[in-house]
Amino acid sequence: MSTVLDSVRSAPSRAVRAARQPSLQTDLLQITKSVAAALIAWVLAVNVFDLTSAFLAPWTALLAVHITVHRSVSHGTQTVAATVLGIVLSYLAVELFGMGLVALGVTLFVGLLVARVSLLRDEGVTAATTALFVLTTSWTLQESMLMDRIFDVLIGVSVGVLVNLVVVPPLVDRSAEQQLDRIDRDLGDLLEDMAREMREQWSDDDSQRWIDRTRRLDDDLDDVWRVVRESRESGRWNPRRKLSRKAGDPAGYEEVLRRVEEGIAQARGMARMIHESTVSSEQWDDHFRERWLDLLEETGRRVGDPQGDVAPLRRDVDELTSEMSTRDLPHMLWPVYGSLLANLRNIITIVDDVASSRPVRG
């Protein structure tokens, strides 16, 4: 019961935190802009230009509002071409076959065929859907109506592009920064969990689970790559890129992501070495195990902390390496210890490089 009450009490704070997420704010802004663009296009088509059956104007306005200004312009151009093509196909089909199923079928077939053309591939299906709308909402198609509908399309796309350009054109840098921080925290949590679980009796199932977590981190990193590419695109033709002092450098993010990929690969290599050692039932040296686990846990804690400084840990790893080199250890253990020390040192180096080169951290 107390858990339910705690969940209810914490709901407002969770909602506030969610509302502050840059990705959610961008989504809500894009939805608002799409609605505004559709309404403006409708009012212009009906009340200003007095166009009949002006549904194409708000519909193409919705199609033209994309996540970035560059995409709005490039896709908007394709939308105009595809929609006009759909209108012309409808007109020609009716002229040849009359209004009916034959005209509709031929137009849809040709429209979907055009969707395979590379120049219109992003918006190619728009030609078919436009033809579908036109033929199913009209009993006749006249030349004057043809021009009205082409004008509807131009109004809709123009309004969509202008709204996206003028009304707070999105920069997704903050989303990229936020997701990079999340990757850091997840990697740090993984290292801490490995250290904590290895202080007890761990099994090959535990080490396999750590390997699986590194694969999930790779999947998450793919999402971050997508956001970073959107960040680069969001700055093209966007006046906010020059005006915003908080705008990051997408090229800097890309370099950071490459280093983070290396860090995750090092963590996976470490987990695999532990897994192989567990499967083969190799007995670890107690002194090495305790010292190395201390360093692993501390590295994880600092990796997950936006203000954490991992650089001093490199010296500690070097000291442990030097110390273990003078101890009388079974020869079969040195490949394991050497790999684990090298992996941990590489992670520290990578995270230190990431912290110093990130456009924004924290």
N, C-alpha and C positions, 0 to 999 in steps of 0.2 A: 504493500500500500504506500509506504513511504517513497519507494522508487517511482511510483506513478505520480505522486504529489511533487516530488523533486523535478520530474520531467515536465510537469505542467508549469511549475514556477520558473523553470529555466527556458521555457518556450519563447518568451519575449526577447530574452537576451540572444538566443540562437537566431531568432528572426532578424534582429538588428545586425548581428554579425554577417548573416547571409546577405542582407541588403547592402552591406558595405563591400561585398565581393566585386571587383572590377568586371569580371565576366558577366555577372548578373546585371550590373548597372548598364553595361554595353548592350546586353540583350533587351532590356526594358526600353532603353533609348531607341534602339533600332525598331522595336515594335511600335513605339509611339510615332516615330518618323514615318514608318510605313502607313500607319493609319492616317496621319496628317496628309501625306502625299496623295493617298487615294481620295480623301475628301476634297482636297484642293483641286485635283484633276477632274473630279466629278462636277464640282461647282463651275469650273471654267468651261467644261464641255457643254453643260446643260444651260447654265444661266448667262454665261458670257457669249459663247459662240453659238448657242441654240442648236446644238447637234442632236439628231434623233438617235435613239438606241445607243447612248454614249457609254455603254458598259466597258468598252475597250480602254477608255481613258483611265479609270481607277485601277483596272486590272493590270495594265502595263506599268502604271505608277508603282504598284506593289512589286512587280518584277524588277523594277529598276533600283530599288533601295537595297543595297548590299552592305556587307560588313565593312567594306572600304570604298573610298571615293574612286580609286582606280578601277575596282571591279564594277562599280555602278556605271562608269563611262563605257568600259569595254563591253560589259554584258548588255548595257543599254543599247549600244549600237547593234549588237546581235539581235536583241529583242525587236528593235525597229525592223531590221531586215527580215527576221523570221515571221513577224506578225504581218507585215505588208505582204510577204510571200503567201501566207495563209489566206489573206483577204483576196489576193489576185487569183489564187488557185480556186477559191470558192466561186468567184465570178466566172472564171473560164469553164469550170465544171457545170455550172448552171446553164451557161450559154450552149454547151455541147450536149448535155444530157437532160436538161430541165431540172426543176427542183424535185428531189426525191432521193431514194436510197442509193441509186447508182452514182449520182453526183457526190453524195456524202462518202460512199465507199472509195471512189476514185480519189477524192480530195484527201481523205485520211491516209490512203496508201502512199500517195506522192509525198504528202507532208511528213510521214514517218520515214520515208526513204531519204528525204532531205536531211532529216535529223542525223543521218550517218555521215553527212558531209563535214569535213574537219573544220571548215570556217564557221559553221553554225552549230557545232556539236554541243556546246554548252547550252544553247537555247533552241536547238533544232526542233525539239518536240513542240515548241511554241507554235510553229507553223501549223501543225496538225490540230492542236487544241483551239487555235484561233479559227481555223476553218470549221471545226466542230461547233463552236459558239455561234459563228456567223450563220451557218446553214440551219441550225436548229432553233434560232431565234428570229428568223426572217422567212416570210412567205415569198418575197420577191427580192431580187438584187438588181438595182439600177446603177448606172454610172455615177449619178450624183451621190447615191448612198455609198458607193465604193470610195469616193474621195472623202466623204465625211468620216468614214471609219479609219482611213489612213491618217486623217487629221487627228482623230481621237488618239491614235497610237502615238503620234508625235507629241501631243499634249501630255499624255500619261508619262512617257519616258522622260521628257524634258522636266516635268515637275518632280519626278522621282530623283533624277540626278541632281537637280538644283537643291532640293530639300536635303539630300545627303551631303551636299557640298557646304551648304550655308549653315544648317542647324547642327552645330557641334559635331563635325566630321570625326569619326572615331579614330583614336590611336589606341592600339591594344598593348602598348608597352607594359602597363601596369599588370595586365593578365600574365604576360611573359615573366615578369619579375616575381609575381606571386607563385606561379607554378614552379619556377626554379627554386624558390625557397622551400616549397613543399617537397621537391625531390631531395634537397639537402636534408630536410628533417627525416624523411623516410629512410634515406641511406644511413643517417646517424642512428635512428632507432634500430635498424637491422644490426649494425655493429654492436650496439649496447646489448641487444637481445642475445646475440651470439656469445658475448662475453659472460652475461649473466647465466645463461643456460649451460655453458661449458664449465662453470664453477661447480655444477652438480654432475650427475651421471647422465651424459647425453648419448643419444643413439644415432644410428645411421638415418633413421626417419627424421630426426631433428636437423641433421646436416643437409638432408635432401630438401627439407622445407626452406632452409636458408637459400639454397640454390634457386628454388622456385620463386622466392621473394625477389631475387636479383632479376629474374626474367620479368616479373611484374613491374619492377622499376624500369626496365627497358621499354615495356609497353607504355608506361607513363611518360617516359622520355619522348616517345614518338608523338604523343599529344603535345608536349611542349614544343617540339620541332614545328608542328603545325601552327601553333600560336605564334612562334617566332617568325615563321614565314608570313603569317598574316600581319605581324608587326612591321615587317619590311614593306609589305604591300600597302599597309595603312598610311605610310608616310608619303606615298607617291601622289602627287597632285593635291596634297593636303596642306592647307595653310597653317594648320595647328602644329605641324612638324617644326616650322621655323619660329612660331610664337611660343611654344611650350618649353619651359625651362626643364620640365621633368621628362621630356621625351628621351628615351634611351637610344642607343646605337644598335640596330639589329645585327650588324656585322659582329659587334662585341658579344651579343647573346649567342651567336652561332659558334664563336670560338669557345665560349664558356661551355656550351652544350657538348662540344667535341671532347672537352676535358672531363666533363661529368660522365660521358659515356665510358671513358677510360677508367674512371673511378669505380663505376659499377662493374666493369669487367674485372678489375682487380679484386673487388669484393667477391665476385663469383669464383675467381680462381682460388681465393682463400677458402671459401666454403667447400669447394671441390677437394682441395687438399685435405681439409679436416675430414670430409666424408670418406676419402680413400683411407686415411689413417684409422678412422673408426671401423670401417669394414674389415681392414686387415688386423684389427685389435692390437695396434701398436701402443705400447705403454709410454706415455709422455714423461719427460723429466719434470719433477714437481716444481723445481725452481723456475725453469723456463716457462712452464704453464702459468704460474701465478704472475710472474712479471709481464709476460706477453698479454695475458688477459687484462691486467691492469691498464696496459697501454691501449689495448683494443677498446676497452670500455671508455676510457678517457677520450680517445679519438672520436668515438661515436658521439659522446656528449658534446664535444666541441664542433663536430661537423653539423649537428642538428641545431646549434645555437648560432643565429645570424651574426652575433658579435664574437663568436669563439675564435681564438687564435690557436691554430694547430702547429704553427712553425716550431715552437719549442719542443714538441714531441718528437721531431725528427732526430734531435740530439739524443733523446732517451732511447730511441730505437737503435741508434748507432752504438750507444753504450752497451745495450743488451747484446747486440751482435758481437761486439768485441769481447764481452765477458764470456759468452757461451763458447767462443772460439778457443778458449783456454781450458775448457772443462773436458773431462774424459767421458765422451758420449759414444753410444753405439753408432757405428757408421751408417746404419740404415735410417737413423733419425735425422741426420743432417740435411738431406733433401727436403724433409718436411719443415724443419725449423728455418732453413734458409729461404724456402719459398714463402713461408708465412711472414718472416721478417721483411722480405723484399716487397711482398704485396702490401703490407701495412705501411712501409715507408713510402711506397708509390702513392698510396691513397692520401697520405699526409701531404706529400708534395703536390699532388693534383688539387686537393682542396685548398691548399695555400695559394696556388696559382689562380684558382677560381675566385677566391676571396679578393685577391688583389686586382683581378682584371674585370670583374663583373661591373657592368654599367651602374647598377644599383644593387645594394645588398641590405636586407633588413626591412 
